[in-house]
Amino acid sequence: MAENKQALTADKPANERESADVEMGQYVFDRTRANDDKIEADEKILAEFGNGYNYGWHDSDAAGQAAKKGIDENVVREISADKHEPEWMLDLRLKGFQAFLEKPMPQWGVDLSGFDAQDFKYYVKPMDHQAKSWSDLPPDIKNTYDRLGIPEAEKQRLVAGVAAQYESEVIYNSIREELASQGVIFCDTDTAVQKYPDLVKKYFNTVVRYNDNKFAALNTAAWSGGSFVYVPKGVHVTIPLQAYFRINTENMGQFERTLIIADEGSYVHYVEGCTAPLYSTDSLHAAVVEIIVEPHARVRYTTVQNWSNNVYNLVTQRAYVKEGGTMEWVDGNIGSKASMKYPACILAGEYAKASTLSLSFAGSGQYQDTGAKMIHLAPHTSSTIVSKSISKGGGRSSYRGLVKIPKGAFDAHSSVSCDALLVDEFSRSDTYPHVDVREDEVTMSHEATVSKVSQDQLFYLQQRGIEEREAMGMIVRGFVEPISRELPMEYALELNRLVELQMEASVG
Amino acid sequence: MAEVATNVSEQHTLEIRGLRAGVQTKEGRKEILKGVDLTIHTGEVHAIMGPNGSGKSTLAYTLAGHPKYEVDGGEVLLDGQDLLKMKPYERARAGLFLAMQYPVEVPGVSMTNFLRTAVTEVQGSAPSLRQWVEELSTEMKRLRMDPKFAQRSVNEGFSGGEKKRAEVLQMELLKPKFTIMDETDSGLDVDALRIVSEGVNHAKDVNHFGVMLITHYTRILRYIHPDFVHVFADGHFVRAGGPELADELEESGYDQYLPEGVSESAQA
């Protein structure tokens, strides 16, 4: 399949290849050139397919409209040149692109038969420079973030720093002064390449290699934006850092690249949220997240992903955890058309600990293939996976997980628990647990349950005066509770609200 | 029996007339209730006794509106309002409470959240927090329930006795006009039976509801004294009497009420 793509690119007529050479300046656009007809057409799509999705609007879209689709080596070089990157990064991108071409499409997990890498726009730069304040943003972009409540959260000091990525670029990034003065770095990864080249070069591409999998390779080739976080030794960032990812244009490919380094004994909680407009054609989100947990540090990474139902969400997230370090993934996958996402931890040092709490919700037309990987490479390491999924309206969710304990990782502990909730008769849930243990002296447990919202549960709650819809909501909220209680309050509320919206779409 | 009802409480009537209902089974449709007639007034306790499989529980679930049971005819009037036209939650709000034989587990939903939501829905407004906390703790104490109970998920991991106490707690808090108890005594040891029965008696004294007490055994009737005893067999009432009828059944069993050639032991 990949070979075909390559052939297509090579066969392109000369004039098309020329157009690929146009200066990147063309991607910066006068945003007033909104196309009203298009907005109107999309309103119709929203009305037709919206089905309770509250984030389906989009802004005027000159930059996205003008951006071309598809990827080839020139596009990769252009992105790098536009970012004035050092040679080593360009080389890495090109290696990534080559690996992308060579790697086969996954033949497992979600259905990618309709996926064509040439269908997406790889680099859409909505603004020339990052905004210094929210008011510097073009009015409709600012309006979008206002509707998402991001500036408000910052104002209320619910977060210690904010990054807002819009299409390919982080258009706003802030961090509290007291953290910055302690040496905490929180900026977009492009800026980090320029400002902190040594740190980036030391860690980038070390946890997720450029050729790790097809989509990590694509990300390495085309990455733009994402967060770079460095927390110095012993510094505790007690309030979360928040990143918000927004896709605006149609057929967007968003490839953020996040790199988090928690130095010895430090702590940080990074939270990301994602939304996109509804379109009748697909977008792609293929992120890579690399996390380095130095000895005795602790990192928590929380995702509340609510992409619209036309987004492929193919994400590689992995943490490398050293001695006595702790990594926690809290992963809520509510949206997207198809997700493949298995946050992973490599427990490389003794007494390293890791947990993944994941929740996925597969509604009508959605396929959530999610899970976790825990690789125990040292003695006395422990890991916990709690995976919960809800399927309704014919949606499909799968748990796919790997626990690996090779010889020598004695006294390792691992526990896996997967609960699937089916809301109706025609939805589907599967479990694909993979356990590879080569050491005798370990404890390993795995349990999986599939339950249905039963007529009896609904009847019981209704017999106590609770309406059917609210009864269903209570049952689902109860199921989600072990995950939502791990989220900061406002995200827990958000998660509950999202789940409820999804449920309403099914009842209504 | 009319003197049981006091003049301080409102008078309510639950009338069941010619109720017929059935279920879909793998072998096709099965008729279970074959014309049930019964009238209950505020303050009365009606014990419904009968052999296994006679349709007692079906009667309870049909009255409360469980979707598994399809009504074929008849009516059920609560103060003249036809319950059969209402959804299950509307029946609950109209004042009908069903204490279930097998209360259902709802993981992740705390008892306290569930109880407060239910009380709010049935009463139409949320009770003030202070009053609520006080009432809940008083009633839980009465039923000898550990305060930690309120934080546990609804019925999850509860012992048989705990589940039944939780049902009685709900009966107390929701203040229904009529209570159906579906084999509440099953699976209870002597102490639990006494505590649960005392709870029901207290709730009844305070709230003056009418009770339909479905049971297989006479044991619970030593604690909750019935005003009427009805024998239910093959989908309808076959005999009615006073409390003395219960003693007679204890002696003679239900065989005499079963169709020819079927004995109680054979049915079970």
HADDOCK unambig.tbl for C-alpha pairs under 7 A between the chains (distance, minus, plus):
assign (segid A and resid 456 and name CA) (segid B and resid 104 and name CA) 6.85 0.50 0.50
assign (segid A and resid 457 and name CA) (segid B and resid 104 and name CA) 5.92 0.50 0.50
assign (segid A and resid 457 and name CA) (segid B and resid 106 and name CA) 6.86 0.50 0.50
assign (segid A and resid 459 and name CA) (segid B and resid 66 and name CA) 6.28 0.50 0.50
assign (segid A and resid 460 and name CA) (segid B and resid 104 and name CA) 6.56 0.50 0.50
assign (segid A and resid 462 and name CA) (segid B and resid 88 and name CA) 5.71 0.50 0.50
assign (segid A and resid 462 and name CA) (segid B and resid 89 and name CA) 4.53 0.50 0.50
assign (segid A and resid 463 and name CA) (segid B and resid 64 and name CA) 6.90 0.50 0.50
assign (segid A and resid 463 and name CA) (segid B and resid 88 and name CA) 5.65 0.50 0.50
assign (segid A and resid 463 and name CA) (segid B and resid 89 and name CA) 5.39 0.50 0.50
assign (segid A and resid 463 and name CA) (segid B and resid 92 and name CA) 5.46 0.50 0.50
assign (segid A and resid 464 and name CA) (segid B and resid 89 and name CA) 6.60 0.50 0.50
assign (segid A and resid 464 and name CA) (segid B and resid 92 and name CA) 5.89 0.50 0.50
assign (segid A and resid 464 and name CA) (segid B and resid 118 and name CA) 5.46 0.50 0.50
assign (segid A and resid 465 and name CA) (segid B and resid 89 and name CA) 4.24 0.50 0.50
assign (segid A and resid 465 and name CA) (segid B and resid 90 and name CA) 6.61 0.50 0.50
assign (segid A and resid 465 and name CA) (segid B and resid 92 and name CA) 4.95 0.50 0.50
assign (segid A and resid 465 and name CA) (segid B and resid 93 and name CA) 5.40 0.50 0.50
assign (segid A and resid 465 and name CA) (segid B and resid 118 and name CA) 5.73 0.50 0.50
assign (segid A and resid 465 and name CA) (segid B and resid 121 and name CA) 5.54 0.50 0.50
assign (segid A and resid 465 and name CA) (segid B and resid 122 and name CA) 5.32 0.50 0.50
assign (segid A and resid 466 and name CA) (segid B and resid 89 and name CA) 5.65 0.50 0.50
assign (segid A and resid 466 and name CA) (segid B and resid 118 and name CA) 6.13 0.50 0.50
assign (segid A and resid 466 and name CA) (segid B and resid 121 and name CA) 6.19 0.50 0.50
assign (segid A and resid 467 and name CA) (segid B and resid 89 and name CA) 5.74 0.50 0.50
assign (segid A and resid 474 and name CA) (segid B and resid 109 and name CA) 6.91 0.50 0.50
assign (segid A and resid 475 and name CA) (segid B and resid 106 and name CA) 6.39 0.50 0.50
assign (segid A and resid 478 and name CA) (segid B and resid 107 and name CA) 5.76 0.50 0.50
assign (segid A and resid 478 and name CA) (segid B and resid 108 and name CA) 3.70 0.50 0.50
assign (segid A and resid 478 and name CA) (segid B and resid 109 and name CA) 4.74 0.50 0.50
assign (segid A and resid 479 and name CA) (segid B and resid 107 and name CA) 6.32 0.50 0.50
assign (segid A and resid 479 and name CA) (segid B and resid 108 and name CA) 5.61 0.50 0.50
assign (segid A and resid 481 and name CA) (segid B and resid 108 and name CA) 5.71 0.50 0.50
